[in-house]
């Protein structure tokens, strides 16, 4: 650690803390994750997170540069990103702005690419949430593999994993019988939050979390999740009987394809959720082409001088925005509207972001009164106003469960 100079604390949690640091020799800015527990070098190399990160190498997965073990202390040296997705939402909310669906599409496309790679390599993440999705110069990367698990490991798995608001129903049952499809549920919840600017399922404990899910999706049936009903009977649990709401009423600005993908990802039955590879083939991503960073500096050839000037103007505005470029067919009116909307606010987008964080905890913010969603109280579509206030403060932060290994 002698070659690094710590400059700023970025976040902390049950695992330890994360610092921004500078390499004294190269001047490179990095993020260093220091674990609370002490390990010998041999035990460190057998940590699940270490084995996972050593195996994974993908443009949409945060890169670990170095692993340092000094006197039992373990330090992960990562590339340093500008911010996480939650901080980006906060910055937008403070400006009273929403993400465009094209921006959400670009981010999700990248995350699904990374997640497909993770699953193909035989792991599932188990703790996907906005804080663990890091953004820098239009690229988004999956971070924090402290709860990652091998797909082919013999179940049951750890019962309490992840952050409650993104936990799939099968995890809430604490049976330990779940699969990589828990990551797909989390992605559905994250996608909805990017469009709503508040969590879709915001439970205060496990029981309330299940109630919130039923309130939105409707209670499971033999058709939607027969295995779940059998599991509930085995532990003498009875689902609250709720009819759910129409997601399009909660997200009126979302496209039909966006709503359809969220519903698919948040299916009660894990077997009915798409894989990451299948999600990438969903119509929501039609006409969406993510341009890798190393190709973005090469503009398409403009046919006319007018087109060249227009192209240059679009590139300047696009580069000022904190999300990737989307290549799709747009009408001239669409393009002009986008340029006019982005030119004023877009250039300032990155300046207000919290600087460089990895999986930072959410800071407490102002409370807002929520509608009653206690057992026995029916929640109908009229209660959707609870979700439709994107510029109100979010509830104080997440409840972080311990990582049991």
CORLINVEN-V120123 format. One record per backbone hydrogen bond with DSSP energy under -0.5 kcal/mol. NH is the residue of the N-H (numbers start at 0). CO is the residue of the C=O. E is the energy in kcal/mol with one decimal. If there is no record, write none. Layout:
BEGIN
{{NH	CO	E} {NH	CO	E}}
END
This chain:
BEGIN
{{3	0	-1.7} {4	21	-2.4} {5	3	-0.5} {6	19	-3.1} {7	19	-1.5} {9	17	-3.0} {10	17	-1.5} {12	15	-2.7} {15	12	-0.5} {16	33	-1.9} {17	10	-3.0} {18	31	-2.9} {19	7	-3.9} {20	29	-2.6} {21	4	-2.0} {22	27	-2.8} {23	2	-3.3} {23	21	-0.6} {26	22	-2.8} {29	20	-2.8} {30	77	-2.3} {31	18	-3.3} {32	30	-0.5} {32	75	-2.8} {33	16	-3.0} {33	31	-0.6} {34	32	-0.6} {34	73	-2.1} {35	14	-2.9} {38	71	-2.6} {43	39	-2.6} {44	40	-2.1} {45	41	-0.7} {45	42	-0.6} {46	43	-1.6} {50	46	-2.5} {51	47	-2.3} {52	48	-2.6} {53	49	-2.2} {54	50	-1.0} {54	51	-0.6} {55	51	-1.8} {60	57	-1.8} {61	141	-2.5} {64	62	-0.6} {64	76	-3.3} {65	76	-1.5} {67	74	-2.9} {69	72	-2.4} {72	69	-2.3} {74	67	-2.9} {75	32	-2.7} {76	65	-3.0} {76	74	-0.5} {77	30	-3.6} {77	75	-0.7} {78	62	-2.1} {79	28	-0.7} {80	78	-0.5} {81	134	-0.7} {82	134	-1.9} {84	129	-1.3} {84	132	-2.3} {85	129	-0.6} {87	83	-1.8} {88	84	-1.9} {89	85	-2.3} {90	86	-2.3} {91	87	-2.1} {92	88	-2.7} {93	89	-2.2} {94	90	-1.0} {95	92	-1.5} {96	91	-2.4} {103	99	-2.1} {104	100	-2.5} {105	101	-2.0} {106	102	-2.3} {107	103	-2.7} {108	104	-2.3} {109	105	-1.7} {110	106	-2.5} {111	107	-3.0} {112	108	-1.7} {113	109	-2.4} {114	110	-3.1} {115	111	-2.6} {116	112	-1.7} {117	113	-2.4} {118	114	-2.6} {119	115	-2.5} {120	116	-1.9} {121	118	-1.5} {122	117	-2.1} {123	148	-2.2} {131	128	-1.6} {132	129	-1.5} {133	131	-0.6} {133	140	-2.9} {134	82	-3.3} {135	138	-2.5} {138	135	-1.8} {140	133	-2.8} {141	59	-2.5} {142	131	-2.6} {147	144	-1.1} {148	123	-2.3} {150	121	-2.7} {152	149	-1.2} {156	175	-2.9} {160	158	-0.8} {163	398	-0.8} {165	162	-2.5} {166	163	-1.9} {170	167	-1.2} {171	167	-1.5} {172	168	-1.3} {173	170	-1.9} {174	169	-0.8} {177	175	-1.0} {181	178	-1.9} {182	179	-1.4} {183	179	-0.7} {184	180	-1.8} {185	181	-1.9} {186	182	-1.9} {187	183	-1.8} {188	184	-2.1} {189	185	-2.5} {190	186	-2.6} {191	187	-2.1} {192	188	-1.9} {193	189	-2.2} {194	190	-1.1} {195	191	-2.5} {196	192	-3.1} {201	199	-0.5} {202	200	-0.7} {208	204	-2.7} {209	205	-2.0} {210	206	-1.8} {211	207	-2.7} {212	208	-2.1} {213	209	-2.3} {214	210	-2.4} {215	211	-1.5} {216	212	-3.1} {217	213	-2.0} {218	241	-2.7} {224	220	-2.9} {225	221	-0.7} {228	224	-1.7} {229	225	-1.9} {230	226	-2.2} {231	227	-2.4} {232	228	-2.1} {233	229	-1.9} {234	230	-1.2} {235	232	-1.1} {236	231	-3.5} {238	236	-0.5} {241	239	-1.1} {244	215	-2.4} {246	244	-0.6} {248	245	-1.5} {249	245	-1.1} {250	246	-2.2} {253	250	-1.7} {258	254	-2.2} {259	255	-2.3} {260	256	-2.2} {261	257	-2.2} {262	258	-2.5} {263	259	-1.9} {264	260	-2.7} {265	261	-2.4} {266	263	-1.1} {268	223	-0.7} {269	267	-0.5} {271	268	-1.6} {272	269	-1.3} {278	274	-2.4} {279	275	-1.7} {280	276	-0.6} {280	277	-0.9} {281	278	-1.6} {284	281	-2.0} {285	282	-1.7} {287	284	-1.6} {288	286	-0.5} {288	326	-0.5} {290	324	-0.7} {291	289	-0.7} {294	291	-2.0} {295	291	-0.7} {295	292	-1.0} {297	294	-1.4} {298	296	-0.8} {307	303	-2.4} {308	304	-2.5} {309	305	-2.4} {310	306	-2.7} {311	307	-2.4} {312	308	-2.1} {313	309	-2.3} {314	310	-2.3} {315	311	-2.1} {316	312	-2.0} {317	313	-2.7} {318	314	-2.4} {319	315	-1.1} {320	316	-0.6} {320	317	-1.1} {326	288	-1.2} {327	325	-0.7} {329	327	-0.6} {334	330	-2.4} {335	331	-2.6} {336	332	-2.5} {337	333	-2.4} {338	334	-2.5} {339	335	-2.5} {340	336	-2.2} {341	337	-2.3} {342	338	-2.3} {343	339	-0.7} {344	340	-0.8} {345	341	-2.5} {347	344	-0.8} {348	345	-1.6} {349	319	-0.5} {351	347	-1.0} {352	349	-1.1} {355	81	-3.5} {358	130	-1.2} {358	356	-0.5} {376	373	-2.2} {377	375	-0.6} {379	377	-0.5} {382	379	-2.0} {383	380	-1.8} {384	381	-0.8} {385	382	-1.9} {386	383	-2.0} {387	383	-1.2} {389	387	-0.5} {391	388	-1.8} {399	397	-0.7} {400	161	-0.7} {400	398	-0.6} {403	401	-0.9}}
END
